Amino acid sequence: GAAKGEDWRMPWHHRRGDAGASPALPVNVARGAAYRGVNALALWAAAEARGHPAGLWGTFRQWADLGGRVRRGELPMPTGDDEADKYELADGLLLIEDLGPDPVVSGDPPSPIPERYAAAVDVLITLHDQKVPAGVRIAPNVAHRLPAYDEDAMLIEVELLLDWYLPHHRMPVTEDMRAHYVSLWHEALQVALDSQPTWVMRDFHSPNLIWLPERKGIARVGLLDFQDALLGPAAYDLASLLQDARVDVPELMEVELLGNYVKQRSAVDADFDPAGFIRIYATMAAQRASKILGIFARLNKRDGKPQYLRHIPRVWGYLQRSLAHPSLEALKDWYTEHVPVPEAQPQPEEPATESAATGARGPRRPSRSGARWRCSPCDR
């Protein structure tokens, strides 16, 4: 007992030759504030005894609210399984893994890294091939049931465009306009609402994906910020990734990764309907883009965060891609009549092409509306 006690040291005790300086105070993960007094001493002692070097602490509920889950036999990580032994429920403490800083994008402005985006799509394929439970056991006798991503929630979200984006452009919204808009969305959303529900993480995009190159397969993609997960259409998270509001995802990359998703799902599920899924994808992508236009306008007006306005032209471009699907023609007409086009970001000039009829050189003609939805990788 004495020998063991002599070997043990509090964190602020450093023998000569020890690497490192005195450790920082333990920090609460939710508040970002350092613990003080006896709390700091207690957490230092616990960290030393349990081999917890990160210095981040929180109550069980704080970690759970941040999406924290734990797994047996190792330090916990946000994507852990249901069984837990790295928490002290009575003391309100939970250990969680730091996934690191490596993103799935690179450059400034950031652009997708193809290998990493493809791996993120594989994560969704694996998830959507499984029958998922409606709830998650966080700890013994502690469970969370995922709410349904239902029509009421989706309609509230698309109405953000009326409540914030149109006023941002000083466009009046009449009762007739709102009623027609909601009616069109009610009709468009039925195909998504009738689909098999799965876990929808809602913000499955580059800021919440961490690259873990030392791991294999889908384990290379670490997941963050899924504490608001719902049960809803599988296509939503795929659209969140492939139409990333903060990153320019080239249309060709979007179509290729969408086609890869459809082919892999079709290969293992005889009931998977490629054309039906693509329709749902276009619908949920348009729904999400409409919501985000409203949210970014709200962040500027209500919260004093004008930096989000720079993303609006990108989101508008994604919206136009999605509304090109033939099933959304009525909605596209409504947007064309009532929603102003945001100020466009500078675009490179289109390369000139040779005219077969006259030999004259001129700009490329735009592709036919809806042509992108007839991509060969998605056909069966």
C-alpha positions in Angstrom: 0.0 0.0 0.0 2.8 2.4 0.9 4.7 1.8 -2.3 1.7 2.3 -4.4 0.9 5.5 -2.6 4.5 6.7 -3.1 4.2 6.1 -6.9 1.0 8.1 -7.2 1.2 11.8 -7.7 -1.3 14.6 -8.0 -1.1 16.3 -11.4 0.6 19.4 -10.2 3.5 17.4 -8.7 6.3 17.2 -11.2 9.6 15.4 -10.5 12.8 16.8 -12.0 13.0 15.8 -15.6 9.2 15.4 -16.1 8.0 16.6 -19.4 5.4 19.3 -19.5 4.4 22.1 -17.2 1.6 22.3 -14.7 -1.6 21.2 -16.2 -4.4 23.6 -17.1 -7.5 23.6 -14.9 -10.2 21.1 -15.8 -12.8 22.7 -18.1 -16.6 22.1 -18.3 -17.5 21.0 -21.9 -20.8 22.8 -22.0 -19.9 26.1 -20.5 -16.3 26.3 -21.6 -15.4 27.6 -18.1 -12.6 26.2 -15.8 -13.5 24.4 -12.6 -12.2 26.0 -9.4 -11.3 25.1 -5.9 -12.1 21.7 -4.6 -13.8 20.7 -7.8 -10.6 21.2 -9.7 -8.7 19.1 -7.2 -11.3 16.3 -7.4 -11.3 16.2 -11.2 -7.5 16.3 -11.3 -7.4 13.3 -9.0 -10.0 11.5 -11.1 -8.2 12.2 -14.3 -4.9 10.9 -12.9 -6.6 7.7 -11.6 -8.5 7.0 -14.7 -5.9 8.0 -17.3 -8.1 10.8 -18.7 -5.7 13.4 -20.3 -8.1 15.7 -22.2 -9.1 17.9 -19.3 -12.7 18.2 -20.5 -15.5 17.3 -18.1 -19.2 17.5 -18.0 -22.3 16.1 -16.3 -23.8 13.0 -17.8 -26.7 15.1 -19.2 -24.4 17.7 -20.7 -22.5 15.0 -22.6 -25.7 13.3 -23.6 -27.1 16.6 -24.9 -23.9 17.0 -27.0 -24.5 13.6 -28.5 -22.1 11.7 -26.3 -22.4 7.9 -26.1 -19.9 5.4 -24.7 -18.7 1.9 -25.4 -17.5 -0.9 -23.1 -13.8 -1.6 -22.7 -12.4 1.6 -24.1 -12.6 5.3 -23.9 -16.0 6.4 -25.3 -16.6 8.2 -28.6 -19.7 9.9 -30.0 -20.5 6.9 -32.2 -20.1 4.2 -29.5 -22.5 1.4 -28.9 -25.2 1.2 -26.3 -23.3 -0.5 -23.5 -21.4 1.8 -21.2 -19.0 1.6 -18.3 -17.0 4.8 -18.6 -19.5 7.0 -16.8 -20.3 7.8 -13.2 -24.1 8.5 -13.4 -24.4 9.3 -9.8 -21.7 11.9 -10.0 -22.8 13.2 -13.4 -19.5 12.4 -15.1 -18.8 10.9 -18.6 -15.6 10.3 -20.5 -15.7 10.8 -24.3 -13.1 10.5 -27.0 -11.5 13.4 -28.8 -11.8 12.6 -32.5 -9.2 15.2 -33.5 -9.2 18.1 -36.0 -8.8 16.4 -39.4 -11.7 17.5 -41.6 -13.2 16.1 -44.8 -12.5 19.3 -46.8 -9.3 21.2 -47.7 -8.2 24.6 -48.9 -9.5 28.1 -48.5 -12.3 28.4 -49.4 -12.8 24.7 -48.4 -13.6 22.1 -51.1 -14.6 18.5 -50.7 -11.9 15.8 -50.5 -13.4 13.2 -52.8 -12.2 10.1 -50.9 -13.5 11.5 -47.7 -16.9 12.4 -49.1 -17.2 9.0 -50.7 -16.5 7.4 -47.3 -19.1 9.6 -45.7 -21.6 8.4 -48.2 -20.6 4.8 -47.3 -21.5 5.6 -43.7 -25.0 6.5 -44.7 -25.3 3.5 -47.0 -24.4 1.2 -44.0 -26.8 3.0 -41.7 -29.7 3.0 -44.1 -29.2 -0.7 -44.9 -30.1 -1.5 -41.3 -33.3 -1.6 -39.4 -32.7 1.0 -36.7 -34.5 1.2 -33.4 -36.8 4.2 -32.5 -34.8 4.8 -29.4 -31.3 4.7 -28.0 -30.3 3.3 -24.6 -27.8 5.9 -23.2 -27.2 4.1 -19.9 -29.0 1.5 -17.8 -32.5 2.9 -17.2 -31.8 5.9 -19.3 -33.2 5.9 -22.8 -33.9 8.5 -25.5 -36.6 8.0 -28.0 -36.1 9.8 -31.3 -39.0 12.1 -32.4 -40.5 11.7 -35.8 -39.4 14.1 -38.5 -43.1 14.6 -39.5 -45.0 16.9 -41.9 -45.5 19.6 -39.3 -41.8 19.9 -38.6 -40.9 20.0 -42.3 -43.6 22.6 -43.1 -42.4 24.8 -40.2 -38.9 24.6 -41.6 -39.9 25.6 -45.2 -41.9 28.5 -43.9 -38.7 30.0 -42.6 -38.2 31.1 -46.2 -41.4 33.2 -46.0 -40.7 34.5 -42.5 -37.1 35.6 -43.0 -35.7 35.2 -46.5 -38.4 37.1 -48.3 -38.5 39.9 -45.7 -34.7 40.1 -46.1 -35.3 41.1 -49.7 -38.2 43.4 -48.7 -40.7 41.1 -50.3 -44.2 41.1 -48.8 -45.9 37.8 -48.0 -49.6 37.7 -48.4 -51.9 35.1 -46.8 -52.7 33.7 -50.3 -49.0 33.3 -51.1 -48.4 31.5 -47.8 -51.4 29.2 -48.3 -50.4 28.3 -51.8 -46.8 27.7 -50.8 -47.7 25.5 -47.9 -50.2 23.6 -50.1 -47.5 22.9 -52.7 -45.1 21.6 -50.1 -47.8 19.5 -48.4 -48.3 17.7 -51.7 -44.5 17.4 -52.5 -43.6 16.0 -49.1 -46.0 13.1 -49.2 -43.5 10.8 -51.1 -40.9 11.5 -48.4 -43.3 11.0 -45.5 -44.4 7.6 -46.9 -40.8 6.3 -47.1 -39.3 3.9 -44.6 -38.0 6.1 -41.7 -34.4 5.9 -40.5 -32.1 7.9 -38.2 -31.8 11.4 -39.6 -28.8 13.3 -38.0 -30.0 16.5 -39.7 -26.5 18.2 -39.9 -24.6 15.4 -41.6 -22.2 17.8 -43.4 -18.5 18.8 -43.4 -18.4 20.8 -40.1 -19.5 17.7 -38.3 -17.4 15.0 -40.0 -13.9 14.2 -38.7 -11.4 12.1 -40.8 -9.7 9.3 -38.9 -7.1 8.0 -41.4 -5.7 5.4 -39.0 -9.0 3.5 -39.0 -10.6 1.3 -41.7 -13.7 1.5 -43.8 -16.6 3.6 -42.5 -14.8 3.9 -39.1 -12.6 6.5 -40.8 -15.5 9.0 -40.5 -16.1 10.4 -37.1 -19.6 11.9 -36.4 -20.4 14.9 -34.3 -23.6 16.9 -33.6 -26.3 14.3 -33.9 -28.0 15.0 -30.6 -31.1 16.4 -32.5 -31.5 13.3 -34.5 -35.0 12.4 -35.7 -36.7 9.5 -37.5 -37.3 10.4 -41.1 -36.4 10.0 -44.7 -33.0 8.5 -45.5 -32.5 11.0 -48.3 -32.3 14.0 -46.0 -28.8 13.4 -44.6 -27.5 12.5 -48.1 -28.7 15.8 -49.4 -27.2 17.5 -46.3 -23.8 16.1 -47.3 -24.0 16.5 -51.1 -25.4 20.0 -51.0 -23.2 21.2 -48.1 -24.3 24.8 -47.3 -20.8 25.9 -46.5 -18.9 24.1 -49.2 -19.1 24.2 -53.0 -19.9 20.6 -54.0 -19.5 20.3 -57.8 -22.7 19.1 -59.5 -20.7 16.2 -61.1 -19.5 15.0 -57.7 -23.0 15.2 -56.3 -24.5 13.2 -59.2 -21.7 10.6 -59.0 -22.0 10.1 -55.2 -25.8 10.0 -55.4 -25.5 7.4 -58.2 -23.1 5.3 -56.1 -25.5 5.4 -53.1 -28.4 4.3 -55.3 -26.4 1.4 -56.9 -25.1 0.1 -53.6 -28.5 0.3 -52.0 -30.1 -1.4 -55.0 -27.5 -4.2 -54.9 -28.5 -5.3 -51.4 -32.2 -4.4 -51.2 -34.5 -5.8 -53.8 -37.3 -3.4 -52.7 -35.1 -0.3 -53.1 -36.7 2.0 -55.8 -33.9 4.1 -57.4 -36.3 6.5 -59.2 -38.4 6.9 -56.1 -35.4 7.5 -53.9 -34.0 10.2 -56.3 -37.4 11.9 -56.2 -37.3 11.9 -52.4 -33.7 13.2 -52.5 -34.6 16.1 -54.7 -37.6 16.9 -52.5 -35.7 16.8 -49.2 -32.8 18.8 -50.8 -35.2 21.5 -51.9 -36.8 21.5 -48.5 -33.5 21.8 -46.7 -32.3 24.6 -49.0 -35.5 26.5 -48.4 -35.1 26.2 -44.7 -31.4 27.2 -44.8 -32.1 30.4 -46.8 -34.5 31.4 -44.1 -32.1 30.4 -41.3 -29.2 32.4 -42.7 -31.4 35.5 -43.3 -32.6 35.1 -39.7 -29.0 34.8 -38.3 -28.2 38.1 -40.1 -31.3 40.0 -39.0 -32.1 38.6 -35.5 -28.7 37.5 -34.3 -26.4 40.0 -35.9 -24.4 37.4 -37.8 -24.0 38.8 -41.4 -21.2 36.3 -42.2 -23.9 33.7 -43.1 -25.2 35.8 -46.0 -22.2 34.8 -48.1 -23.5 31.3 -48.2 -26.9 32.2 -49.6 -25.9 32.2 -53.3 -24.5 28.7 -52.9 -27.7 27.5 -51.2 -29.8 29.1 -53.9 -27.8 27.3 -56.5 -28.4 24.0 -54.7 -32.1 24.8 -54.6 -32.2 25.3 -58.3 -30.6 22.0 -58.9 -33.2 20.3 -56.8 -36.2 22.1 -58.2 -35.2 20.9 -61.7 -36.7 17.5 -60.8 -39.9 17.0 -62.8 -41.9 16.2 -59.7 -41.2 19.6 -58.3 -42.3 21.6 -61.3 -45.2 23.4 -59.5 -42.9 24.4 -56.7 -40.3 25.6 -59.1 -42.9 27.9 -60.8 -43.9 29.3 -57.4 -40.3 30.1 -56.5 -39.7 31.6 -59.9 -42.7 34.0 -59.5 -42.2 34.9 -55.8 -38.6 34.4 -54.6 -35.9 36.9 -55.7 -32.6 35.6 -56.9 -29.7 36.5 -54.5 -26.8 38.5 -55.7 -24.6 36.0 -57.6 -21.0 35.3 -56.7 -18.5 35.9 -59.5 -18.4 32.9 -61.8 -15.7 32.0 -64.4 -16.7 32.5 -68.0 -18.1 29.5 -69.9 -15.6 28.2 -72.5 -16.7 28.9 -76.1 -17.8 26.0 -78.3 -17.9 25.5 -82.1 -21.3 25.8 -83.6 -22.0 22.8 -85.8 -24.3 24.7 -88.1 -22.5 28.0 -88.7 -19.0 27.6 -87.3 -19.5 30.5 -85.1 -18.2 30.5 -81.5 -20.5 31.2 -78.6 -21.3 30.2 -75.0 -22.3 26.7 -74.1 -26.1 26.3 -73.9 -27.5 25.3 -70.6 -28.6 21.7 -70.1 -32.3 20.9 -70.3 -34.3 21.3 -67.1 -34.3 18.1 -65.2 -31.6 16.4 -67.3 -29.4 16.0 -64.2 -32.0 13.6 -62.7 -31.6 11.2 -65.7 -28.1 10.2 -64.8 -27.1 6.8 -66.1 -25.5 5.6 -62.9 -28.9 5.9 -61.2 -30.8 4.0 -63.8 -31.6 0.3 -63.4 
